[in-house]
């Protein structure tokens, strides 16, 4: 969360040419609030144009026995903001029905023009 929080609080966007991220969506028992805050901060960073350098974005660490975390805010940001460099997206561990609809909307709107690999 601190990485995304710093992206949001920074006065200017990061001076990073290309970034590959794997977000670990896990935590101790009762950490749903922290996970939701992470998705909120990541989404806010996307909305602010701070994710333009992200080329690869994957999610890991979700307990497959339970429900995926509440990630709708993340998929909403994807459907609102163009991410031209994003070529590899792996949302399978956080994808919900509403997230899939929003992801399809992002593709339909042309917000993910560089997407080559969707896991």
N, CA, C and O atoms as a printed pandas DataFrame, in Angstrom:
     atom_number atom_name residue_name chain_id  residue_number  x_coord  y_coord  z_coord
0              1         N          UNK        A               1    0.805   -1.198    0.000
1              2        CA          UNK        A               1    0.000    0.000    0.000
2              3         C          UNK        A               1    0.852    1.267    0.000
3              4         O          UNK        A               1    0.459    2.292   -0.557
4              5         N          UNK        A               2    2.022    1.183    0.631
5              6        CA          UNK        A               2    2.836    2.391    0.727
6              7         C          UNK        A               2    3.339    2.848   -0.642
7              8         O          UNK        A               2    3.463    4.049   -0.883
8              9         N          UNK        A               3    3.631    1.902   -1.544
9             10        CA          UNK        A               3    4.072    2.268   -2.891
10            11         C          UNK        A               3    2.982    3.055   -3.605
11            12         O          UNK        A               3    3.244    4.120   -4.165
12            13         N          UNK        A               4    1.758    2.532   -3.585
13            14        CA          UNK        A               4    0.644    3.213   -4.253
14            15         C          UNK        A               4    0.307    4.525   -3.558
15            16         O          UNK        A               4   -0.048    5.503   -4.216
16            17         N          UNK        A               5    0.416    4.553   -2.230
17            18        CA          UNK        A               5    0.183    5.783   -1.493
18            19         C          UNK        A               5    1.173    6.870   -1.883
19            20         O          UNK        A               5    0.804    8.036   -2.022
20            21         N          UNK        A               6    2.432    6.483   -2.059
21            22        CA          UNK        A               6    3.444    7.461   -2.475
22            23         C          UNK        A               6    3.189    7.949   -3.899
23            24         O          UNK        A               6    3.409    9.123   -4.195
24            25         N          UNK        A               7    2.727    7.064   -4.788
25            26        CA          UNK        A               7    2.373    7.496   -6.147
26            27         C          UNK        A               7    1.279    8.563   -6.105
27            28         O          UNK        A               7    1.327    9.547   -6.844
28            29         N          UNK        A               8    0.309    8.360   -5.246
29            30        CA          UNK        A               8   -0.818    9.287   -5.134
30            31         C          UNK        A               8   -0.374   10.609   -4.501
31            32         O          UNK        A               8   -0.789   11.680   -4.943
32            33         N          UNK        A               9    0.464   10.532   -3.475
33            34        CA          UNK        A               9    0.884   11.744   -2.756
34            35         C          UNK        A               9    1.968   12.542   -3.481
35            36         O          UNK        A               9    2.175   13.716   -3.173
36            37         N          UNK        A              10    2.654   11.931   -4.426
37            38        CA          UNK        A              10    3.753   12.618   -5.116
38            39         C          UNK        A              10    3.232   13.849   -5.859
39            40         O          UNK        A              10    2.144   13.829   -6.436
40            41         N          UNK        A              11    4.016   14.902   -5.835
41            42        CA          UNK        A              11    3.632   16.149   -6.497
42            43         C          UNK        A              11    3.587   15.955   -8.014
43            44         O          UNK        A              11    2.710   16.498   -8.685
44            45         N          UNK        A              12    4.526   15.186   -8.549
45            46        CA          UNK        A              12    4.588   14.940   -9.990
46            47         C          UNK        A              12    4.574   13.443  -10.260
47            48         O          UNK        A              12    4.941   12.654   -9.390
48            49         N          UNK        A              13    4.153   13.043  -11.462
49            50        CA          UNK        A              13    4.181   11.620  -11.802
50            51         C          UNK        A              13    5.610   11.085  -11.742
51            52         O          UNK        A              13    6.566   11.847  -11.889
52            53         N          UNK        A              14    5.756    9.792  -11.529
53            54        CA          UNK        A              14    7.103    9.214  -11.462
54            55         C          UNK        A              14    7.826    9.337  -12.799
55            56         O          UNK        A              14    7.202    9.306  -13.860
56            57         N          UNK        A              15    9.125    9.474  -12.736
57            58        CA          UNK        A              15    9.937    9.552  -13.946
58            59         C          UNK        A              15   10.482    8.158  -14.242
59            60         O          UNK        A              15   11.690    7.919  -14.215
60            61         N          UNK        A              16    9.573    7.266  -14.518
61            62        CA          UNK        A              16    9.899    5.867  -14.800
62            63         C          UNK        A              16    9.463    5.581  -16.222
63            64         O          UNK        A              16    8.328    5.873  -16.600
64            65         N          UNK        A              17   10.353    5.014  -17.006
65            66        CA          UNK        A              17   10.033    4.720  -18.396
66            67         C          UNK        A              17    9.152    3.486  -18.531
67            68         O          UNK        A              17    8.187    3.485  -19.295
68            69         N          UNK        A              18    9.486    2.431  -17.783
69            70        CA          UNK        A              18    8.758    1.176  -17.897
70            71         C          UNK        A              18    8.783    0.464  -16.548
71            72         O          UNK        A              18    9.809    0.444  -15.869
72            73         N          UNK        A              19    7.650   -0.119  -16.164
73            74        CA          UNK        A              19    7.548   -0.760  -14.864
74            75         C          UNK        A              19    6.715   -2.035  -14.989
75            76         O          UNK        A              19    5.628   -2.031  -15.568
76            77         N          UNK        A              20    7.246   -3.120  -14.434
77            78        CA          UNK        A              20    6.521   -4.387  -14.350
78            79         C          UNK        A              20    6.183   -4.620  -12.883
79            80         O          UNK        A              20    7.075   -4.603  -12.036
80            81         N          UNK        A              21    4.910   -4.836  -12.573
81            82        CA          UNK        A              21    4.467   -4.991  -11.187
82            83         C          UNK        A              21    3.770   -6.323  -10.966
83            84         O          UNK        A              21    2.996   -6.784  -11.804
84            85         N          UNK        A              22    4.056   -6.929   -9.831
85            86        CA          UNK        A              22    3.259   -8.032   -9.324
86            87         C          UNK        A              22    2.749   -7.583   -7.970
87            88         O          UNK        A              22    3.533   -7.292   -7.066
88            89         N          UNK        A              23    1.446   -7.527   -7.833
89            90        CA          UNK        A              23    0.809   -7.079   -6.602
90            91         C          UNK        A              23    0.380   -8.317   -5.821
91            92         O          UNK        A              23   -0.383   -9.143   -6.322
92            93         N          UNK        A              24    0.876   -8.438   -4.593
93            94        CA          UNK        A              24    0.506   -9.563   -3.739
94            95         C          UNK        A              24   -0.707   -9.173   -2.918
95            96         O          UNK        A              24   -0.643   -8.287   -2.066
96            97         N          UNK        A              25   -1.813   -9.847   -3.187
97            98        CA          UNK        A              25   -3.088   -9.548   -2.543
98            99         C          UNK        A              25   -3.295  -10.588   -1.449
99           100         O          UNK        A              25   -4.024  -11.565   -1.623
100          101         N          UNK        A              26   -2.652  -10.358   -0.348
101          102        CA          UNK        A              26   -2.740  -11.295    0.763
102          103         C          UNK        A              26   -2.446  -10.547    2.043
103          104         O          UNK        A              26   -1.975   -9.410    2.016
104          105         N          UNK        A              27   -2.716  -11.164    3.123
105          106        CA          UNK        A              27   -2.422  -10.529    4.396
106          107         C          UNK        A              27   -2.928  -11.378    5.529
107          108         O          UNK        A              27   -3.555  -12.414    5.306
108          109         N          UNK        A              28   -2.660  -10.943    6.755
109          110        CA          UNK        A              28   -3.128  -11.702    7.917
110          111         C          UNK        A              28   -4.646  -11.681    8.012
111          112         O          UNK        A              28   -5.317  -10.872    7.372
112          113         N          UNK        A              29   -5.158  -12.570    8.810
113          114        CA          UNK        A              29   -6.605  -12.661    9.036
114          115         C          UNK        A              29   -7.162  -11.275    9.371
115          116         O          UNK        A              29   -6.593  -10.565   10.199
116          117         N          UNK        A              30   -8.257  -10.894    8.741
117          118        CA          UNK        A              30   -8.888   -9.613    9.018
118          119         C          UNK        A              30   -8.251   -8.440    8.293
119          120         O          UNK        A              30   -8.463   -7.289    8.673
120          121         N          UNK        A              31   -7.477   -8.716    7.257
121          122        CA          UNK        A              31   -6.782   -7.626    6.567
122          123         C          UNK        A              31   -7.540   -7.131    5.346
123          124         O          UNK        A              31   -6.968   -6.437    4.506
124          125         N          UNK        A              32   -8.822   -7.475    5.234
125          126        CA          UNK        A              32   -9.613   -7.038    4.083
126          127         C          UNK        A              32   -9.597   -5.524    3.920
127          128         O          UNK        A              32   -9.571   -5.024    2.795
128          129         N          UNK        A              33   -9.611   -4.797    5.018
129          130        CA          UNK        A              33   -9.593   -3.340    4.956
130          131         C          UNK        A              33   -8.309   -2.854    4.288
131          132         O          UNK        A              33   -8.342   -1.935    3.469
132          133         N          UNK        A              34   -7.189   -3.463    4.634
133          134        CA          UNK        A              34   -5.904   -3.099    4.041
134          135         C          UNK        A              34   -5.868   -3.437    2.550
135          136         O          UNK        A              34   -5.352   -2.659    1.748
136          137         N          UNK        A              35   -6.412   -4.590    2.182
137          138        CA          UNK        A              35   -6.457   -4.996    0.778
138          139         C          UNK        A              35   -7.334   -4.031   -0.010
139          140         O          UNK        A              35   -6.966   -3.607   -1.106
140          141         N          UNK        A              36   -8.491   -3.684    0.545
141          142        CA          UNK        A              36   -9.385   -2.733   -0.123
142          143         C          UNK        A              36   -8.728   -1.367   -0.256
143          144         O          UNK        A              36   -8.900   -0.697   -1.274
144          145         N          UNK        A              37   -7.979   -0.945    0.757
145          146        CA          UNK        A              37   -7.268    0.330    0.700
146          147         C          UNK        A              37   -6.202    0.282   -0.391
147          148         O          UNK        A              37   -5.979    1.275   -1.083
148          149         N          UNK        A              38   -5.545   -0.861   -0.549
149          150        CA          UNK        A              38   -4.558   -1.016   -1.617
150          151         C          UNK        A              38   -5.185   -0.861   -2.986
151          152         O          UNK        A              38   -4.632   -0.175   -3.845
152          153         N          UNK        A              39   -6.333   -1.491   -3.203
153          154        CA          UNK        A              39   -7.032   -1.351   -4.484
154          155         C          UNK        A              39   -7.483    0.090   -4.699
155          156         O          UNK        A              39   -7.428    0.596   -5.820
156          157         N          UNK        A              40   -7.930    0.758   -3.630
157          158        CA          UNK        A              40   -8.362    2.156   -3.747
158          159         C          UNK        A              40   -7.186    3.047   -4.138
159          160         O          UNK        A              40   -7.313    3.889   -5.026
160          161         N          UNK        A              41   -6.042    2.865   -3.476
161          162        CA          UNK        A              41   -4.867    3.684   -3.791
162          163         C          UNK        A              41   -4.348    3.417   -5.205
163          164         O          UNK        A              41   -3.980    4.344   -5.927
164          165         N          UNK        A              42   -4.324    2.130   -5.594
165          166        CA          UNK        A              42   -3.875    1.786   -6.942
166          167         C          UNK        A              42   -4.811    2.429   -7.975
167          168         O          UNK        A              42   -4.349    2.964   -8.983
168          169         N          UNK        A              43   -6.094    2.376   -7.727
169          170        CA          UNK        A              43   -7.074    2.957   -8.642
170          171         C          UNK        A              43   -6.935    4.468   -8.722
171          172         O          UNK        A              43   -7.058    5.058   -9.796
172          173         N          UNK        A              44   -6.678    5.087   -7.581
173          174        CA          UNK        A              44   -6.485    6.538   -7.562
174          175         C          UNK        A              44   -5.235    6.918   -8.357
175          176         O          UNK        A              44   -5.232    7.907   -9.090
176          177         N          UNK        A              45   -4.175    6.122   -8.205
177          178        CA          UNK        A              45   -2.944    6.377   -8.971
178          179         C          UNK        A              45   -3.214    6.256  -10.472
179          180         O          UNK        A              45   -2.704    7.052  -11.260
180          181         N          UNK        A              46   -4.009    5.270  -10.865
181          182        CA          UNK        A              46   -4.368    5.106  -12.279
182          183         C          UNK        A              46   -5.149    6.331  -12.753
183          184         O          UNK        A              46   -4.854    6.893  -13.808
184          185         N          UNK        A              47   -6.142    6.738  -11.971
185          186        CA          UNK        A              47   -6.976    7.886  -12.334
186          187         C          UNK        A              47   -6.151    9.167  -12.469
187          188         O          UNK        A              47   -6.487   10.039  -13.271
188          189         N          UNK        A              48   -5.072    9.283  -11.687
189          190        CA          UNK        A              48   -4.216   10.471  -11.710
190          191         C          UNK        A              48   -3.180   10.427  -12.830
191          192         O          UNK        A              48   -2.392   11.360  -12.984
192          193         N          UNK        A              49   -3.178    9.352  -13.606
193          194        CA          UNK        A              49   -2.208    9.240  -14.691
194          195         C          UNK        A              49   -0.833    8.770  -14.240
195          196         O          UNK        A              49    0.153    8.970  -14.950
196          197         N          UNK        A              50   -0.756    8.151  -13.072
197          198        CA          UNK        A              50    0.525    7.721  -12.524
198          199         C          UNK        A              50    0.905    6.298  -12.933
199          200         O          UNK        A              50    1.953    5.796  -12.526
200          201         N          UNK        A              51    0.063    5.650  -13.731
201          202        CA          UNK        A              51    0.337    4.273  -14.146
202          203         C          UNK        A              51    0.709    4.177  -15.617
203          204         O          UNK        A              51    0.763    3.079  -16.173
204          205         N          UNK        A              52    0.965    5.306  -16.248
205          206        CA          UNK        A              52    1.294    5.314  -17.670
206          207         C          UNK        A              52    2.546    4.524  -18.009
207          208         O          UNK        A              52    2.717    4.104  -19.153
208          209         N          UNK        A              53    3.424    4.313  -17.036
209          210        CA          UNK        A              53    4.675    3.587  -17.273
210          211         C          UNK        A              53    4.529    2.078  -17.078
211          212         O          UNK        A              53    5.452    1.328  -17.395
212          213         N          UNK        A              54    3.399    1.628  -16.568
213          214        CA          UNK        A              54    3.236    0.202  -16.252
214          215         C          UNK        A              54    3.048   -0.608  -17.529
215          216         O          UNK        A              54    2.150   -0.353  -18.331
216          217         N          UNK        A              55    3.925   -1.590  -17.685
217          218        CA          UNK        A              55    3.924   -2.455  -18.860
218          219         C          UNK        A              55    3.313   -3.819  -18.544
219          220         O          UNK        A              55    2.642   -4.422  -19.382
220          221         N          UNK        A              56    3.553   -4.291  -17.332
221          222        CA          UNK        A              56    3.091   -5.607  -16.917
222          223         C          UNK        A              56    2.485   -5.479  -15.521
223          224         O          UNK        A              56    3.113   -4.924  -14.620
224          225         N          UNK        A              57    1.272   -5.987  -15.339
225          226        CA          UNK        A              57    0.594   -5.910  -14.041
226          227         C          UNK        A              57   -0.071   -7.252  -13.752
227          228         O          UNK        A              57   -1.005   -7.666  -14.438
228          229         N          UNK        A              58    0.430   -7.909  -12.731
229          230        CA          UNK        A              58   -0.103   -9.211  -12.331
230          231         C          UNK        A              58   -0.459   -9.192  -10.853
231          232         O          UNK        A              58    0.051   -8.376  -10.086
232          233         N          UNK        A              59   -1.330  -10.092  -10.471
233          234        CA          UNK        A              59   -1.777  -10.210   -9.090
234          235         C          UNK        A              59   -1.510  -11.621   -8.609
235          236         O          UNK        A              59   -1.696  -12.582   -9.356
236          237         N          UNK        A              60   -1.073  -11.751   -7.365
237          238        CA          UNK        A              60   -0.730  -13.049   -6.803
238          239         C          UNK        A              60   -1.094  -13.054   -5.325
239          240         O          UNK        A              60   -1.346  -12.006   -4.730
240          241         N          UNK        A              61   -1.118  -14.245   -4.743
241          242        CA          UNK        A              61   -1.304  -14.367   -3.306
242          243         C          UNK        A              61   -2.732  -14.444   -2.828
243          244         O          UNK        A              61   -2.977  -14.355   -1.625
244          245         N          UNK        A              62   -3.685  -14.606   -3.728
245          246        CA          UNK        A              62   -5.084  -14.699   -3.324
246          247         C          UNK        A              62   -5.382  -16.133   -2.918
247          248         O          UNK        A              62   -4.990  -17.074   -3.608
248          249         N          UNK        A              63   -6.071  -16.298   -1.804
249          250        CA          UNK        A              63   -6.485  -17.619   -1.348
250          251         C          UNK        A              63   -7.578  -18.110   -2.287
251          252         O          UNK        A              63   -8.699  -17.601   -2.261
252          253         N          UNK        A              64   -7.256  -19.086   -3.106
253          254        CA          UNK        A              64   -8.195  -19.579   -4.122
254          255         C          UNK        A              64   -9.416  -20.293   -3.555
255          256         O          UNK        A              64  -10.359  -20.583   -4.293
256          257         N          UNK        A              65   -9.412  -20.578   -2.266
257          258        CA          UNK        A              65  -10.561  -21.257   -1.664
258          259         C          UNK        A              65  -11.700  -20.288   -1.375
259          260         O          UNK        A              65  -12.852  -20.702   -1.242
260          261         N          UNK        A              66  -11.386  -19.020   -1.280
261          262        CA          UNK        A              66  -12.409  -18.033   -0.945
262          263         C          UNK        A              66  -12.799  -17.206   -2.148
263          264         O          UNK        A              66  -12.411  -17.491   -3.281
264          265         N          UNK        A              67  -13.571  -16.181   -1.876
265          266        CA          UNK        A              67  -13.988  -15.250   -2.919
266          267         C          UNK        A              67  -12.833  -14.326   -3.265
267          268         O          UNK        A              67  -12.001  -14.034   -2.405
268          269         N          UNK        A              68  -12.765  -13.855   -4.519
269          270        CA          UNK        A              68  -11.741  -12.859   -4.859
270          271         C          UNK        A              68  -11.973  -11.586   -4.053
271          272         O          UNK        A              68  -13.104  -11.314   -3.649
272          273         N          UNK        A              69  -10.927  -10.801   -3.812
273          274        CA          UNK        A              69  -11.103   -9.549   -3.067
274          275         C          UNK        A              69  -11.958   -8.560   -3.859
275          276         O          UNK        A              69  -12.130   -8.707   -5.069
276          277         N          UNK        A              70  -12.480   -7.575   -3.183
277          278        CA          UNK        A              70  -13.302   -6.547   -3.826
278          279         C          UNK        A              70  -12.394   -5.636   -4.655
279          280         O          UNK        A              70  -11.730   -4.744   -4.127
280          281         N          UNK        A              71  -12.384   -5.881   -5.943
281          282        CA          UNK        A              71  -11.458   -5.192   -6.842
282          283         C          UNK        A              71  -12.173   -4.328   -7.872
283          284         O          UNK        A              71  -11.545   -3.850   -8.817
284          285         N          UNK        A              72  -13.469   -4.122   -7.704
285          286        CA          UNK        A              72  -14.247   -3.369   -8.684
286          287         C          UNK        A              72  -13.670   -1.979   -8.925
287          288         O          UNK        A              72  -13.683   -1.491  -10.055
288          289         N          UNK        A              73  -13.165   -1.338   -7.874
289          290        CA          UNK        A              73  -12.613    0.007   -8.012
290          291         C          UNK        A              73  -11.419   -0.004   -8.978
291          292         O          UNK        A              73  -11.228    0.949   -9.733
292          293         N          UNK        A              74  -10.625   -1.065   -8.957
293          294        CA          UNK        A              74   -9.490   -1.192   -9.876
294          295         C          UNK        A              74   -9.975   -1.305  -11.320
295          296         O          UNK        A              74   -9.477   -0.607  -12.204
296          297         N          UNK        A              75  -10.943   -2.181  -11.555
297          298        CA          UNK        A              75  -11.450   -2.364  -12.917
298          299         C          UNK        A              75  -12.194   -1.133  -13.417
299          300         O          UNK        A              75  -12.206   -0.861  -14.618
300          301         N          UNK        A              76  -12.814   -0.390  -12.511
301          302        CA          UNK        A              76  -13.455    0.870  -12.889
302          303         C          UNK        A              76  -12.409    1.851  -13.401
303          304         O          UNK        A              76  -12.630    2.534  -14.401
304          305         N          UNK        A              77  -11.263    1.921  -12.711
305          306        CA          UNK        A              77  -10.179    2.813  -13.157
306          307         C          UNK        A              77   -9.680    2.401  -14.539
307          308         O          UNK        A              77   -9.398    3.260  -15.375
308          309         N          UNK        A              78   -9.569    1.096  -14.787
309          310        CA          UNK        A              78   -9.138    0.637  -16.119
310          311         C          UNK        A              78  -10.126    1.058  -17.195
311          312         O          UNK        A              78   -9.732    1.368  -18.319
312          313         N          UNK        A              79  -11.406    1.069  -16.853
313          314        CA          UNK        A              79  -12.406    1.431  -17.865
314          315         C          UNK        A              79  -12.485    2.948  -18.064
315          316         O          UNK        A              79  -13.115    3.417  -19.012
316          317         N          UNK        A              80  -11.846    3.717  -17.170
317          318        CA          UNK        A              80  -11.883    5.182  -17.258
318          319         C          UNK        A              80  -10.623    5.812  -17.843
319          320         O          UNK        A              80  -10.680    6.918  -18.379
320          321         N          UNK        A              81   -9.489    5.122  -17.748
321          322        CA          UNK        A              81   -8.197    5.720  -18.088
322          323         C          UNK        A              81   -7.455    4.859  -19.108
323          324         O          UNK        A              81   -7.416    3.634  -18.992
324          325         N          UNK        A              82   -6.879    5.504  -20.089
325          326        CA          UNK        A              82   -6.103    4.807  -21.115
326          327         C          UNK        A              82   -4.712    4.480  -20.575
327          328         O          UNK        A              82   -4.016    5.354  -20.059
328          329         N          UNK        A              83   -4.318    3.221  -20.699
329          330        CA          UNK        A              83   -2.986    2.764  -20.305
330          331         C          UNK        A              83   -2.299    2.168  -21.530
331          332         O          UNK        A              83   -2.326    0.952  -21.722
332          333         N          UNK        A              84   -1.684    3.007  -22.357
333          334        CA          UNK        A              84   -1.154    2.556  -23.638
334          335         C          UNK        A              84    0.016    1.583  -23.549
335          336         O          UNK        A              84    0.229    0.807  -24.480
336          337         N          UNK        A              85    0.774    1.600  -22.464
337          338        CA          UNK        A              85    1.942    0.715  -22.358
338          339         C          UNK        A              85    1.619   -0.643  -21.753
339          340         O          UNK        A              85    2.433   -1.564  -21.834
340          341         N          UNK        A              86    0.459   -0.779  -21.155
341          342        CA          UNK        A              86    0.119   -2.041  -20.505
342          343         C          UNK        A              86   -0.047   -3.133  -21.555
343          344         O          UNK        A              86   -0.999   -3.121  -22.335
344          345         N          UNK        A              87    0.893   -4.077  -21.562
345          346        CA          UNK        A              87    0.857   -5.139  -22.570
346          347         C          UNK        A              87    0.560   -6.507  -21.962
347          348         O          UNK        A              87    0.164   -7.428  -22.676
348          349         N          UNK        A              88    0.747   -6.646  -20.661
349          350        CA          UNK        A              88    0.573   -7.935  -19.994
350          351         C          UNK        A              88   -0.239   -7.700  -18.723
351          352         O          UNK        A              88    0.213   -7.013  -17.807
352          353         N          UNK        A              89   -1.442   -8.278  -18.674
353          354        CA          UNK        A              89   -2.325   -8.098  -17.521
354          355         C          UNK        A              89   -2.780   -9.463  -17.034
355          356         O          UNK        A              89   -3.308  -10.264  -17.806
356          357         N          UNK        A              90   -2.572   -9.722  -15.751
357          358        CA          UNK        A              90   -2.956  -11.003  -15.162
358          359         C          UNK        A              90   -3.908  -10.832  -13.998
359          360         O          UNK        A              90   -3.497  -10.961  -12.844
360          361         N          UNK        A              91   -5.186  -10.541  -14.275
361          362        CA          UNK        A              91   -6.142  -10.291  -13.192
362          363         C          UNK        A              91   -6.911  -11.522  -12.721
363          364         O          UNK        A              91   -7.853  -11.393  -11.939
364          365         N          UNK        A              92   -6.522  -12.729  -13.188
365          366        CA          UNK        A              92   -7.348  -13.907  -12.937
366          367         C          UNK        A              92   -7.644  -14.147  -11.460
367          368         O          UNK        A              92   -8.712  -14.664  -11.132
368          369         N          UNK        A              93   -6.732  -13.786  -10.561
369          370        CA          UNK        A              93   -6.960  -14.059   -9.139
370          371         C          UNK        A              93   -7.870  -13.029   -8.471
371          372         O          UNK        A              93   -8.331  -13.249   -7.351
372          373         N          UNK        A              94   -8.130  -11.921   -9.137
373          374        CA          UNK        A              94   -8.982  -10.889   -8.529
374          375         C          UNK        A              94  -10.236  -10.620   -9.345
375          376         O          UNK        A              94  -11.029   -9.747   -8.992
376          377         N          UNK        A              95  -10.420  -11.354  -10.423
377          378        CA          UNK        A              95  -11.519  -11.075  -11.348
378          379         C          UNK        A              95  -12.863  -11.565  -10.812
379          380         O          UNK        A              95  -13.008  -12.720  -10.412
380          381         N          UNK        A              96  -13.825  -10.673  -10.813
381          382        CA          UNK        A              96  -15.202  -10.990  -10.444
382          383         C          UNK        A              96  -16.067  -10.763  -11.688
383          384         O          UNK        A              96  -15.567  -10.298  -12.713
384          385         N          UNK        A              97  -17.339  -11.084  -11.603
385          386        CA          UNK        A              97  -18.235  -10.845  -12.739
386          387         C          UNK        A              97  -18.284   -9.360  -13.094
387          388         O          UNK        A              97  -18.202   -8.997  -14.268
388          389         N          UNK        A              98  -18.417   -8.504  -12.081
389          390        CA          UNK        A              98  -18.471   -7.065  -12.364
390          391         C          UNK        A              98  -17.124   -6.575  -12.888
391          392         O          UNK        A              98  -17.082   -5.694  -13.747
392          393         N          UNK        A              99  -16.023   -7.133  -12.385
393          394        CA          UNK        A              99  -14.700   -6.772  -12.885
394          395         C          UNK        A              99  -14.521   -7.165  -14.335
395          396         O          UNK        A              99  -13.924   -6.421  -15.113
396          397         N          UNK        A             100  -15.038   -8.339  -14.711
397          398        CA          UNK        A             100  -14.938   -8.795  -16.098
398          399         C          UNK        A             100  -15.708   -7.860  -17.030
399          400         O          UNK        A             100  -15.255   -7.566  -18.136
400          401         N          UNK        A             101  -16.860   -7.401  -16.584
401          402        CA          UNK        A             101  -17.655   -6.471  -17.385
402          403         C          UNK        A             101  -16.906   -5.157  -17.578
403          404         O          UNK        A             101  -16.879   -4.610  -18.680
404          405         N          UNK        A             102  -16.299   -4.652  -16.506
405          406        CA          UNK        A             102  -15.540   -3.399  -16.593
406          407         C          UNK        A             102  -14.273   -3.562  -17.428
407          408         O          UNK        A             102  -13.892   -2.645  -18.155
408          409         N          UNK        A             103  -13.620   -4.714  -17.331
409          410        CA          UNK        A             103  -12.432   -4.981  -18.149
410          411         C          UNK        A             103  -12.804   -5.020  -19.631
411          412         O          UNK        A             103  -12.087   -4.470  -20.467
412          413         N          UNK        A             104  -13.914   -5.665  -19.953
413          414        CA          UNK        A             104  -14.390   -5.692  -21.337
414          415         C          UNK        A             104  -14.696   -4.276  -21.821
415          416         O          UNK        A             104  -14.434   -3.937  -22.975
416          417         N          UNK        A             105  -15.250   -3.455  -20.933
417          418        CA          UNK        A             105  -15.544   -2.068  -21.261
418          419         C          UNK        A             105  -14.255   -1.295  -21.572
419          420         O          UNK        A             105  -14.219   -0.493  -22.505
420          421         N          UNK        A             106  -13.205   -1.540  -20.790
421          422        CA          UNK        A             106  -11.914   -0.878  -21.024
422          423         C          UNK        A             106  -11.347   -1.246  -22.388
423          424         O          UNK        A             106  -10.817   -0.392  -23.100
424          425         N          UNK        A             107  -11.461   -2.513  -22.747
425          426        CA          UNK        A             107  -10.970   -2.969  -24.054
426          427         C          UNK        A             107  -11.810   -2.349  -25.168
427          428         O          UNK        A             107  -11.274   -1.874  -26.169
428          429         N          UNK        A             108  -13.123   -2.359  -24.987
429          430        CA          UNK        A             108  -14.035   -1.798  -25.994
430          431         C          UNK        A             108  -13.768   -0.305  -26.232
431          432         O          UNK        A             108  -13.857    0.170  -27.364
432          433         N          UNK        A             109  -13.442    0.426  -25.167
433          434        CA          UNK        A             109  -13.177    1.862  -25.268
434          435         C          UNK        A             109  -11.789    2.164  -25.838
435          436         O          UNK        A             109  -11.476    3.317  -26.132
436          437         N          UNK        A             110  -10.965    1.138  -25.993
437          438        CA          UNK        A             110   -9.612    1.355  -26.509
438          439         C          UNK        A             110   -8.632    1.842  -25.456
439          440         O          UNK        A             110   -7.605    2.434  -25.788
440          441         N          UNK        A             111   -8.944    1.595  -24.172
441          442        CA          UNK        A             111   -8.084    2.060  -23.092
442          443         C          UNK        A             111   -6.880    1.158  -22.851
443          444         O          UNK        A             111   -5.979    1.523  -22.095
444          445         N          UNK        A             112   -6.852   -0.002  -23.475
445          446        CA          UNK        A             112   -5.725   -0.926  -23.322
446          447         C          UNK        A             112   -5.188   -1.302  -24.713
447          448         O          UNK        A             112   -5.180   -2.477  -25.079
448          449         N          UNK        A             113   -4.745   -0.308  -25.477
449          450        CA          UNK        A             113   -4.373   -0.576  -26.878
450          451         C          UNK        A             113   -3.137   -1.467  -27.042
451          452         O          UNK        A             113   -2.978   -2.100  -28.086
452          453         N          UNK        A             114   -2.270   -1.530  -26.045
453          454        CA          UNK        A             114   -1.064   -2.335  -26.156
454          455         C          UNK        A             114   -1.203   -3.723  -25.585
455          456         O          UNK        A             114   -0.249   -4.500  -25.617
456          457         N          UNK        A             115   -2.377   -4.060  -25.057
457          458        CA          UNK        A             115   -2.569   -5.346  -24.395
458          459         C          UNK        A             115   -2.348   -6.508  -25.357
459          460         O          UNK        A             115   -3.043   -6.643  -26.363
460          461         N          UNK        A             116   -1.365   -7.343  -25.026
461          462        CA          UNK        A             116   -1.044   -8.505  -25.844
462          463         C          UNK        A             116   -1.302   -9.809  -25.105
463          464         O          UNK        A             116   -1.563  -10.841  -25.722
464          465         N          UNK        A             117   -1.228   -9.756  -23.786
465          466        CA          UNK        A             117   -1.365  -10.972  -22.997
466          467         C          UNK        A             117   -2.320  -10.714  -21.834
467          468         O          UNK        A             117   -2.076   -9.848  -20.993
468          469         N          UNK        A             118   -3.414  -11.484  -21.801
469          470        CA          UNK        A             118   -4.391  -11.393  -20.730
470          471         C          UNK        A             118   -4.520  -12.775  -20.115
471          472         O          UNK        A             118   -4.961  -13.718  -20.773
472          473         N          UNK        A             119   -4.139  -12.890  -18.868
473          474        CA          UNK        A             119   -4.160  -14.198  -18.195
474          475         C          UNK        A             119   -5.405  -14.335  -17.360
475          476         O          UNK        A             119   -5.607  -15.364  -16.716
